Amino acid sequence: MLKQIFQSIDDLYPEMVEIRRYLHQYPELSFQEHKTAKYIANFYEKLEIPYKQNVGGNGVVATLKGGKPGKTIALRADFDALPIQDEKEVDYKSKVDGVMHACGHDGHTATLLTLAKVMKKYQSELPGTIVFLHQHAEEYAPGGAKPMIEAGAIDDVDVVFGTHLWATIPLGVLQTSPDVFMAGADRFEIKIQGQGGHGAYPHETKDSIVIGTQIVSQLQQIVSRRIDPLKTAVVTVGAFEAGEAYNIIADQAKILGTVRYLEKDVQETVMKEMERIIEGACTSAGVTYEFDYAKGYPPLINHAEEAELVLKSSKQIKEIDQAENVIPVMGAEDFAYYTQNKPGAYFFTGAQKEGNDYPHHHPKFDIDERALPIAAKTLIQVYFNYQKKHN
């Protein structure tokens, strides 16, 4: 049956591309994806596949119960976009000013919808149940996965799988990990309240910029001097806001950044060291501060058995030339919440577009759309192999 399923996926490739390009032209930001969610729901309505809307927010969950007994397996795709101006010169360029699909979520959605359309044709022969998880708000914590789980989206699921179209690895390559695959990602904000004044009389002020730069410099030493060299962490300052004129000493400074980690104890060390550095610099300068540390997505940890199943399944996909376990990447994904609650695995499907070397979250980001059917075939191959293994 898989041979026929694969052929059906190939036959629907033009429609898959059409769906992806339509969604690419009409992106919606995290927690605002009302029209996209409606588009997805309408698709399942036409297929006559039962579905639920507004799951944990804008989430959509469709359920295809096969005609044969088996396990219940969830396949997940996200569908939110980013606040980025699309700078590509293509006919499917975003039509929404300042918003674009710069991470492939439009492709994820097109992949899962097309797979649902194919599998509806084979419903009577299908073992078990496919749960199609269409998740909103992956890009911004608290994200959509957690509220969807809390709303019961995977209560009856035995295992969950998902893939990310990865534009920085070649077409035909699949990557995963038997353990930690992606980093935990936190956000921090530091506000320094100094005492501003005239640039000609610095001795009468408490310069928030000088204090802030000291803090930024010392934060860089956390990874190099406070974390075990055999462990991994990232402390990045992404924004420093202060001052209004060349001759005025700033009254206040604000520092924004992110922390990435793979292990819980590293996260705790970074938090403790940040507080110590900030408190020390501000106390010695006689100023006050506010330190807001927001814990974001946890590390995405695959289950070894399910990750191995992904690798073995990929060998049955003729379009995949290379499948490998890789070291963790420091990007983050709220798919992590699914594997905290259920067995499962996440993997990258190579989607690098020739002549387009731009990374995810770039204004000229794009994917090789030939990766869409590869992702669909891999997901359904994993589905059938899991059923075979556990029945």
TINU-188405 format. One record per residue: x, z, y of N, C-alpha, C in turn. Coordinates in pm, whole numbers, m for minus. Atoms other than C-alpha are relative to their C-alpha. Layout:
! TINU-188405
REC    n.xx    n.zz    n.yy   ca.xx   ca.zz   ca.yy    c.xx    c.zz    c.yy
REC       X       Z       Y       X       Z       Y       X       Z       Y
...
This chain:
! TINU-188405
REC    n.xx    n.zz    n.yy   ca.xx   ca.zz   ca.yy    c.xx    c.zz    c.yy
REC      82       0    m122       0       0       0      86       0     126
REC     m83      m6    m120     286      72     240      44    m138      49
REC     m39     136     m40     389    m293     233    m109     m62      86
REC     112      53     m78      44    m389     358     m13      72     135
REC       6     m77    m124      50    m109     616     106     m49      98
REC    m108      48     m87     383    m225     751     m33    m138      58
REC      37     133     m49     255    m582     774    m109      11     108
REC     106     m20    m100     m53    m459     962      59      49     132
REC     m67     m49    m122     173    m273    1208      66    m116      72
REC     m65     116     m60     373    m590    1264    m103     m94      62
REC     104      89     m53      54    m791    1312     m56      51     132
REC      56     m59    m122     m60    m548    1582     107      24     107
REC    m108     m20     m98     275    m552    1765     m39     m48     141
REC      40      41    m135     137    m761    2057     m95      99      68
REC      94     m98     m57    m147    m510    2105      73     130      33
REC     m79    m120     m25      99    m222    2080      75     m11     133
REC     m71      25    m126     305    m373    2361     m97      m1     117
REC     102       6    m105     m10    m440    2562     m44     141      41
REC      40    m139     m29    m115     m73    2534     111      69      79
REC    m113     m65     m66     232      47    2631      12     m45     144
REC     m17      53    m136     248    m180    2935    m115      38      91
REC     113     m47     m82     m99     m87    3052      24     144      45
REC     m27    m140     m34     m12     283    3037     118      11      96
REC    m116      m3     m89     319     208    3207     m41     m31     144
REC      45      37    m135     133      56    3502     m88     108      65
REC      92    m101     m53    m105     350    3538      40     141     m49
REC     m49    m131      45     102     668    3483     m69     115      73
REC      55    m121     m62     m23    1020    3555      95     116     m26
REC     m91    m114       9     176    1336    3619     m52     107     m96
REC      35    m111      89     178    1642    3395    m117      81      56
REC     120     m77     m31    m153    1833    3396    m101     m78      85
REC      92      85     m77    m314    1542    3587     m40    m125     m77
REC      14     122      80    m348    1295    3298    m144     m24     m46
REC     142       7      37    m729    1274    3307     m39    m141     m47
REC      36     138      37    m760     893    3295      70     m43    m129
REC     m73      33     123    m492     861    3028     m67      65    m120
REC      68     m70     109    m666    1121    2813    m132     m70     m35
REC     126      71      22    m995     933    2858      25    m132     m72
REC     m38     126      66    m825     607    2758      24      23    m149
REC     m30     m34     140    m699     771    2438    m128      34     m75
REC     127     m38      64   m1039     924    2360     m87    m122     m27
REC      80     121      17   m1213     589    2413      52     m86    m114
REC     m62      77     107    m968     426    2174     m49      51    m135
REC      47     m58     126   m1065     667    1896    m152     m15     m16
REC     144      22       4   m1431     630    1987     m31    m137     m61
REC      20     135      51   m1409     256    1920      40     m12    m147
REC     m45       2     139   m1223     319    1594     m92      80     m90
REC      90     m91      73   m1493     569    1490      80     103     m81
REC     m78    m111      56   m1229     830    1416     m38     126      78
REC      40    m123     m71   m1348    1184    1499     115      55      85
REC    m102     m52     m91   m1166    1340    1792     m57     111      87
REC      36    m103     m97   m1168    1632    2033      76     m24     128
REC     m63      13    m131   m1096    1615    2405      24     139      60
REC     m26    m123     m77    m967    1878    2648      53     112     m87
REC     m59    m100      88    m769    2056    2378     119      65      70
REC    m107     m69     m70    m558    2315    2557      31     m58     136
REC     m23      69    m128    m599    2114    2877     m47    m143     m14
REC      36     141      12    m590    1735    2867      31     m58    m138
REC     m37      49     133    m490    1713    2501    m116     m65     m73
REC      98      68      85    m669    1483    2257      49       9    m144
REC     m36     m13     141    m673    1548    1882    m100     m79     m83
REC      85      81      88    m808    1288    1637      36      30    m144
REC     m21     m36     141    m850    1348    1264     m53    m109     m92
REC      37     102      98    m851    1082     993      14      58    m139
REC       2     m61     133    m954    1230     659       0    m110    m106
REC     m12     102     101    m840    1016     368     m98      16    m115
REC      93      m2     113   m1041     929      60      56      68    m123
REC     m62     m67     113    m797    1104    m171      52     137      43
REC     m47    m134     m38    m687    1470    m182     147      m2      40
REC    m139      m8     m42    m364    1572     m16      17      98     114
REC     m35     m91    m108    m192    1764     261     m50     m52     135
REC      37      36    m137    m286    1767     629     127      m5      85
REC    m126      24     m71      m4    1621     837     m29     m44     142
REC      18      34    m141       9    1611    1216     115     m89      47
REC     m96      89     m64     185    1330    1403     m23      11     150
REC      17     m33    m142     249    1400    1771      60    m104      94
REC     m49      85    m108     285    1181    2081     m40      63     132
REC      32     m52    m133     302    1295    2445     m36    m116      93
REC      47     112     m82     152    1097    2734       8      23     151
REC     m13     m20    m144     249    1238    3076     118     m79      56
REC    m104      75     m70     471    1066    3334      77      92      95
REC     m90     m77     m87     725    1174    3598     m16     m40     147
REC       7      31    m143     736    1195    3981     121     m81      46
REC    m112      89     m30     978     901    4011     m55    m135      43
REC      41     134     m44     943     571    4198      58    m105     m94
REC     m44     104      94     960     279    3955      72    m111      77
REC     m82     100     m69    1241      46    4067      29    m122     m86
REC     m21     117      85    1228    m203    3778     m69    m122      58
REC      65     123     m42    1150    m565    3856     m58     m68    m123
REC      70      55     115     908    m634    3573    m149     m10      34
REC     142      19     m33     545    m747    3564     m86     119     m40
REC      76    m120      37     439    m414    3407      48     123      78
REC     m47    m108     m86     597    m205    3684    m115      93      40
REC     102     m98     m37     411     114    3778     m72     m40     128
REC      82      30    m117     126      58    4022     m38     127      77
REC      28    m129     m65     114     426    4119     124      41      77
REC    m115     m30     m85     341     507    4410      59     136     m33
REC     m69    m125      25     600     769    4325     m19      60    m138
REC      22     m50     136     496     805    3959      36    m112     m98
REC     m32     100     102     635     629    3652      23      66    m137
REC     m39     m42     134     681     657    3278     150     m29     m13
REC    m146      14       4    1057     718    3285      59      70    m120
REC     m51     m71     117    1084     882    2944     m56     m54    m131
REC      49      60     123     900     661    2697    m130      52     m55
REC     124     m58      51     579     860    2664    m111    m103     m15
REC      96     110      15     376     543    2717      19     m69    m135
REC     m30      58     130     552     401    2411     m41      90    m115
REC      42     m94     104     485     716    2210    m150     m12     m24
REC     146       9      10     115     687    2284     m43    m131     m64
REC      32     131      58     102     315    2204      30      m2    m150
REC     m38      m8     142     279     385    1874    m106      72     m82
REC      94     m81      77      36     655    1763    m139     m62      m3
REC     132      64      m2    m278     470    1873      m5    m118     m95
REC      m4     116      89    m174     155    1690       5      44    m146
REC      m7     m52     136     m86     355    1380    m137      49     m46
REC     135     m47      32    m432     514    1392     m91    m119     m34
REC      83     119      24    m593     169    1411      31     m60    m136
REC     m40      52     131    m395      53    1109     m53      88    m112
REC      34     m91     109    m462     362     900    m152      13     m20
REC     146       0      16    m836     346     966     m41    m103    m105
REC      30     105      98    m836      26     757      26      47    m143
REC     m38     m47     133    m680     214     466     m50     141     m29
REC      47    m138      10    m879     536     500     m40      38    m141
REC      49     m34     134   m1039     520     155     113      21    m100
REC    m114     m12      90    m697     490     m11     100     105      46
REC     m96     m93     m61    m528     748     209      m3     137     m67
REC      m4    m137      51    m414    1073      47      12      99     116
REC     m12    m103    m103    m470    1381     262     m64     m40     132
REC      58      16    m134    m548    1392     632     109     m17     104
REC     m91      17    m114    m367    1260     939     m65      61     124
REC      43     m54    m129    m401    1462    1258      86     m65     108
REC     m71      68    m107    m310    1253    1561      m1      91     124
REC     m13     m93    m114    m183    1495    1828      45     m76     124
REC     m37      62    m128    m189    1339    2174      13     111     104
REC     m28    m118     m83     m25    1597    2394      29     m36     146
REC     m24      14    m143     m33    1622    2771     120      86      41
REC     m91     m92     m70     229    1776    3001     122      45     m78
REC    m126     m41      64     551    1767    2804     109      25     103
REC    m111       1     m94     765    1719    3114      21     130      76
REC     m12    m120     m83     694    2049    3289     m54     124     m69
REC      42    m129      56     684    2401    3153    m109      61      88
REC       7     m46     139     470    2575    3042     m33    m109    m101
REC      21     110      92     392    2232    2893    m135      m1     m66
REC     129      13      65     103    2111    2685      m4      44    m145
REC      m1     m35     142     216    2197    2333     m54     140     m24
REC      39    m140      23     172    2572    2362    m150      22      16
REC     145     m19     m11    m186    2567    2498     m79     m78    m104
REC      70      73     106    m284    2302    2241       5      79    m131
REC     m13     m83     120    m151    2525    1963     m93     121      10
REC      86    m116     m21    m333    2824    2112    m148     m37     m12
REC     138      47      12    m649    2612    2115     m36     m40    m143
REC      28      25     141    m617    2563    1740      33    m138     m51
REC     m26     140      36    m481    2207    1729      70     m17    m133
REC     m72      14     128    m258    2274    1429     m32     113     m98
REC      38    m111      88    m439    2564    1264      m8     m43    m147
REC      23      46     137    m527    2358     956     107     m99     m48
REC    m106      97      31    m206    2152     952     105      63     m91
REC    m106     m47      90      53    2184     675     139     m24      57
REC    m131      38     m52     339    2014     859     m21     m92     120
REC      12      84    m118     405    1832    1186     129     m79      21
REC    m114      87     m27     632    1538    1267     m20     m69     134
REC       7      72    m126     717    1362    1590     128     m77      24
REC    m120      77     m35     957    1108    1735       4     m25     149
REC     m22      36    m139    1104    1025    2073      73    m133       3
REC     m71     126     m22    1191     669    2167     119      30      90
REC    m121     m45     m69    1551     723    2274      77    m120      53
REC     m52     121     m64    1681     469    2523     152      m5       9
REC    m146       0      m8    2046     567    2498      67     m18    m136
REC     m58      36     130    2090     488    2128     m58    m136     m42
REC      39     138      29    2072     134    1987    m125     m13     m87
REC     112      35      86    1770     m26    1828      49       0    m145
REC     m39      m3     140    1779      35    1454      74     125     m42
REC     m67    m127      30    1936     381    1476    m103     113       5
REC      85    m121       2    1755     704    1383      91     122      m3
REC     m78    m123      m5    1888    1048    1466     m91     122     m13
REC      73    m126      13    1774    1397    1370     101     111     m26
REC     m87    m113      30    1911    1738    1273     m71      92    m100
REC      63     m93      95    1852    1984     987     m20     139      56
REC       7    m134     m60    1863    2277    1229     m36     m16     148
REC      26      13    m143    1882    2304    1609      24    m145      43
REC      m9     140     m39    1815    1959    1752       7     m18     151
REC       1       9    m146    1745    2014    2123       7     141      59
REC     m29    m130     m62    1829    2293    2366    m125      68      55
REC      98     m73     m80    1619    2565    2520      29     m27     147
REC     m18      35    m142    1563    2502    2892     m72      99      89
REC      57     m95     m95    1508    2764    3162      22     m49     143
REC      m9      37    m143    1470    2743    3540      26     126      80
REC     m21    m117     m86    1601    2974    3808      m7     m37     148
REC       5      15    m146    1554    3022    4182      56     126      63
REC     m64    m112     m70    1768    3242    4405     m27     m16     149
REC      21       0    m145    1665    3329    4762      88     108      62
REC     m89     m92     m70    1924    3489    4987     m51      18     142
REC      46     m30    m138    1799    3661    5303     114      61      79
REC    m110     m46     m84    2083    3686    5549     m47      35     140
REC      34     m25    m140    2089    3722    5927      59    m114      81
REC     m46     119     m70    2108    3400    6123      46      29     142
REC     m45     m15    m138    2252    3340    6463      71    m125      50
REC     m69     112     m64    2455    3116    6693     129     m30     m75
REC    m121      42      69    2733    2914    6531     127      45      67
REC    m120     m43     m75    2973    3036    6801      30     148     m19
REC     m18    m145      13    2926    3404    6711     m25      44    m145
REC      23     m31     142    2957    3432    6329      10     148     m32
REC     m17    m142      29    3060    3796    6349    m128      80      21
REC     126     m67     m24    2708    3882    6461    m106     m37    m105
REC      95      49     100    2549    3721    6156      39      43    m141
REC     m29     m12     143    2529    3746    5781     m36    m136     m59
REC      15     142      28    2582    3386    5674     m50     m25    m143
REC      59      22     133    2348    3297    5386      65    m118     m72
REC     m65     115      63    2531    2968    5326     131      42     m65
REC    m126     m47      56    2868    3135    5276     m25      84    m126
REC      33     m85     116    2712    3391    5041     m49     m86    m115
REC      54      88     103    2525    3119    4856     107     m82     m69
REC    m107      80      62    2834    2906    4802      88      87     m90
REC     m74     m91      87    3015    3211    4663     m72      18    m134
REC      80     m18     122    2731    3261    4416       9    m125     m87
REC      m7     125      76    2731    2894    4314     134     m12     m71
REC    m134       9      59    3106    2904    4255      16      96    m117
REC     m14     m99     107    3085    3219    4045     m90     m30    m119
REC      88      37     110    2793    3089    3841      70     m96     m97
REC     m71      96      85    3023    2815    3712      95      70     m98
REC     m92     m72      87    3243    3081    3555     m70      70    m118
REC      71     m64     111    2968    3215    3327      32     m71    m131
REC     m25      75     124    3012    2937    3073     147       4     m38
REC    m144       8      31    3391    2920    3103      64     135     m29
REC     m65    m131      15    3460    3295    3108     m87     110     m61
REC      86    m104      54    3160    3483    2969     m67     m39    m133
REC      62      48     123    3037    3267    2678     109     m35    m101
REC     m90      35     109    3215    3237    2344      23    m151       1
REC     m28     144      m4    3393    2896    2350     m60     m78    m117
REC      59      68     115    3243    2819    2009    m152     m10      10
REC     143      10     m24    2892    2854    2151     m24     m92     121
REC      34     101    m100    2708    2624    2390     m96      54     105
REC      91     m34    m111    2552    2680    2731      27     m94     116
REC     m13      77    m124    2490    2493    3053     m65      81     111
REC      58     m58    m121    2437    2647    3398      18    m103     111
REC      m6     107    m100    2354    2378    3652     m79      38     124
REC      68     m13    m129    2273    2421    4020     m42    m139      44
REC      50     133     m35    2051    2130    4111     m39     m16     145
REC      40       9    m141    1953    2216    4468      50     122      76
REC     m44    m106     m91    2091    2420    4758     m61     m33     135
REC      74      27    m124    1863    2444    5060      29     110     102
REC     m30     m97    m106    1975    2609    5383      32     m74     130
REC     m40      52    m130    2019    2549    5753     m92    m106      57
REC      83      97     m71    1848    2337    6017      78     m76     107
REC     m76      65    m107    2115    2250    6275     148      27     m17
REC    m145     m11      17    2491    2204    6306      58     126      64
REC     m57    m112     m74    2537    2498    6541     m77     131     m17
REC      75    m122      29    2309    2758    6385      39      50    m139
REC     m30     m61     130    2413    2994    6108    m131      34     m70
REC     128      m6      72    2143    2987    5843     m41     144     m31
REC      58    m131      28    1917    3286    5805     m27      17    m148
REC      40      m8     141    1812    3201    5449      57    m118     m78
REC     m44     106      91    1943    3000    5155     m76      10    m130
REC      71       4     128    1768    2889    4838      79     m86     m98
REC     m76      69     104    1943    2787    4517     m91     m19    m121
REC      83      32     115    1761    2613    4232      87     m59    m111
REC     m79      56     108    1893    2527    3889     m63      20    m136
REC      47     m10     138    1858    2516    3513     107      59     m89
REC     m88     m54     103    2008    2695    3215     m41     m63    m132
REC      26      55     133    2039    2529    2872      80      80    m102
REC     m65     m83     103    2125    2712    2551     m55     m40    m137
REC      43      27     137    2099    2685    2173     m32     128     m76
REC      20    m127      70    2101    3053    2074     m52     106      96
REC      67    m101     m81    1895    3346    2200      99      95      67
REC     m94     m94     m59    2193    3575    2256      76     m61     117
REC     m65      69    m111    2355    3313    2479     m92       1     122
REC      97      m6    m109    2038    3296    2689       3     137      67
REC      m1    m136     m54    2042    3676    2730     128      29      78
REC    m128     m20     m71    2411    3676    2828      m1     m69     135
REC       4      75    m126    2358    3409    3092     m88      71     101
REC      90     m70     m91    2063    3595    3243      66     126      57
REC     m64    m126     m43    2256    3924    3258     114     m29      97
REC    m113      33     m85    2565    3760    3409     m44     m57     134
REC      51      54    m126    2364    3573    3670     m45     114      92
REC      46    m114     m80    2199    3895    3787     117      78      56
REC    m118     m75     m43    2537    4068    3804      72     m71     114
REC     m69      79    m103    2694    3788    4011     m78       1     131
REC      83       7    m121    2403    3759    4252      m5     135      71
REC       5    m134     m58    2370    4133    4303     132      38      66
REC    m131     m35     m55    2743    4174    4356      29     m70     131
REC     m28      77    m121    2774    3896    4614     m88      45     116
REC      92     m37    m107    2468    4004    4810      22     144      48
REC     m27    m140     m37    2547    4377    4802     124       9      86
REC    m125      m6     m78    2901    4321    4928     m16     m60     139
REC      23      63    m130    2767    4105    5212    m108      71      80
REC     103     m75     m71    2491    4348    5302    m128     m78      24
REC     123      78     m15    2203    4104    5245     m90      27    m121
REC      95     m16     110    1894    4105    5024     m20    m134     m71
REC      21     123      77    1794    3857    4758    m122      13     m89
REC     104       7     103    1521    3748    4520      53     m92    m109
REC     m48      78     113    1609    3620    4174    m115     m20     m97
REC     111      32      89    1339    3444    3974      54     m85    m114
REC     m48      72     118    1440    3341    3621    m120     m26     m91
REC     117      37      80    1168    3151    3434      44     m60    m133
REC     m32      53     132    1209    3105    3061     m91    m118     m31
REC      76     120      30    1104    2755    2963     m13     m24    m149
REC      13      33     140    1094    2573    2633     112      61     m83
REC    m105     m51      89    1281    2737    2344      75    m117     m64
REC     m68     107      73    1535    2540    2139     m91     m62    m105
REC      77      70     101    1379    2278    1916      78       9    m132
REC     m67     m24     128    1469    2382    1561     m78     m70    m111
REC      61      69     113    1389    2140    1281       8      85    m126
REC      m7     m61     132    1313    2262     931      80     m94     m89
REC     m97      81      73    1586    2142     696     m66     m95     m99
REC      65      83     103    1357    2014     420     m72    m119      62
REC      74     108     m67    1143    1812     660      95     m99      67
REC     m98      89     m63    1445    1674     847      65     m91    m105
REC     m58      80     109    1596    1560     516     m99    m107     m46
REC     103      97      38    1266    1390     434      m3    m117      99
REC      m6     106    m102    1288    1198     764     116     m95     m29
REC    m117      84      28    1639    1076     678     m23     m88    m123
REC      24      76     122    1539     970     328    m105    m109      23
REC     105      97     m28    1226     798     457      53    m118      82
REC     m54     105     m86    1425     602     716      71    m108     m80
REC     m71      97      84    1618     434     435     m97    m102     m60
REC     101      92      51    1292     267     333     m56     m91     109
REC      42      83    m112    1248     105     674     108    m105      24
REC    m104     104      m4    1429    m230     676      59     m19     140
REC     m50      17    m137    1461    m232    1056      98     109      42
REC     m94    m108     m32    1665      90    1050     132     m25     m72
REC    m133      30      53    2034      17    1004      84     125     m22
REC     m82    m121       5    2169     367    1055     m87     123      24
REC      73    m126     m17    2021     713    1008      98     114     m20
REC    m104    m103       4    2221    1027    1073     m48     131      59
REC      13    m130     m65    2221    1396    1149     102       5     113
REC     m88      m7    m116    2370    1463    1492       7     142      53
REC      m8    m130     m67    2485    1760    1695    m114      11     101
REC     113     m16     m93    2220    1907    1928      25     m66     134
REC      m6      50    m138    2144    1743    2260     m51     110      92
REC      34    m109     m91    2105    1961    2568    m128     m25      81
REC     134      20     m53    1776    1805    2672     m96      93     m73
REC      97     m94      58    1463    2006    2595    m131     m72     m31
REC     127      58      45    1127    1934    2430     m94     110     m45
REC      91    m106      44     816    2144    2387     m58     m25    m138
REC      26      12     144     779    2002    2037      52     124     m72
REC     m57    m124      55     981    2320    1976    m109      99     m41
REC     107     m95      33     655    2518    1976     m68     m33    m132
REC      63      38     127     515    2317    1686      82      50    m118
REC     m84     m42     114     813    2390    1461      23     151       0
REC       3    m146       5     795    2756    1563    m120      49     m81
REC     125     m42      64     446    2765    1415     m25     m63    m137
REC      21      71     126     458    2514    1130     130     m66     m44
REC    m114      82      42     717    2336     914      m8    m136      68
REC       3     132     m63     821    2008    1067     137     m46      45
REC    m125      56     m49    1086    1785    1215     m26    m103     108
REC       4      93    m112    1154    1575    1520     119     m93     m13
REC    m112      94      11    1370    1264    1539      m3    m100     115
REC     m13     103    m103    1495    1000    1781      m7    m137     m66
REC       5     140      42    1408     634    1733      72     m83     106
REC     m79      77     m95    1668     409    1895     m83    m106      71
REC      82      93     m80    1514     205    2179      78     m57     118
REC     m83      49    m109    1807      92    2392     m30    m147      28
REC      33     136     m39    1720    m223    2583     125     m73      47
REC    m120      76     m36    1989    m487    2609       0     m34     148
REC     m12      27    m143    2113    m519    2964     m58     108      88
REC      57    m111     m77    1941    m193    3067      61     130     m54
REC     m72    m119      46    2175     104    3034     m45     127      70
REC      45    m115     m78    1971     342    3246     m56     109     m92
REC      44    m109      86    1903     686    3094    m144      42      30
REC     132     m57     m24    1578     877    3068      m5      66     137
REC      27     m60    m132    1430     998    3400      73     m76     112
REC     m63      84    m102    1599     713    3591    m104     m97      56
REC     100      91     m59    1401     490    3834      m6    m139     m64
REC       0     131      66    1501     182    3632      m6      12    m153
REC      12     m24     144    1439     333    3289     m94    m102     m65
REC      86      87      79    1298      99    3026      41      11    m147
REC     m29      m6     143    1286      64    2646     m12    m139     m61
REC      20     119      80    1318    m210    2389    m127      22     m81
REC     131     m23      62     959    m243    2276      m3     m29    m150
REC      m9      20     145    1068    m355    1929      17     132     m74
REC     m11    m133      61    1128      16    1870    m137      59     m35
REC     133     m57      24     752      83    1873     m44     m12    m146
REC      40       8     142     671     m57    1526      97      73     m93
REC     m94     m77      83     989     104    1389     m42     146      m4
REC      45    m140      m7     865     443    1509    m127      19     m82
REC     126     m11      73     519     379    1364      24      m4    m152
REC     m30      12     143     658     272    1025      69     125     m53
REC     m72    m120      46     890     570    1006     m95     118     m14
REC      95    m111       7     613     817    1084     m90      m9    m122
REC      93      11     112     380     678     821      75       4    m134
REC     m81     m13     121     661     649     565      26     148     m30
REC     m18    m145      16     737    1018     622    m128      64     m51
REC     130     m53      41     367    1090     584     m21     m17    m151
REC      23      28     142     341     923     243     102      71     m89
REC    m101     m67      81     669    1068     118     m26     151      m9
REC      35    m143       4     556    1418     215    m115      22     m98
REC     113     m13      93     228    1366      30      47      m9    m144
REC     m49      20     136     411    1242    m278      78     122     m47
REC     m84    m113      36     654    1534    m271     m81     125     m25
REC      75    m125       6     390    1803    m228    m130      m9     m78
REC     119      12      85     110    1666    m447      49     m21    m144
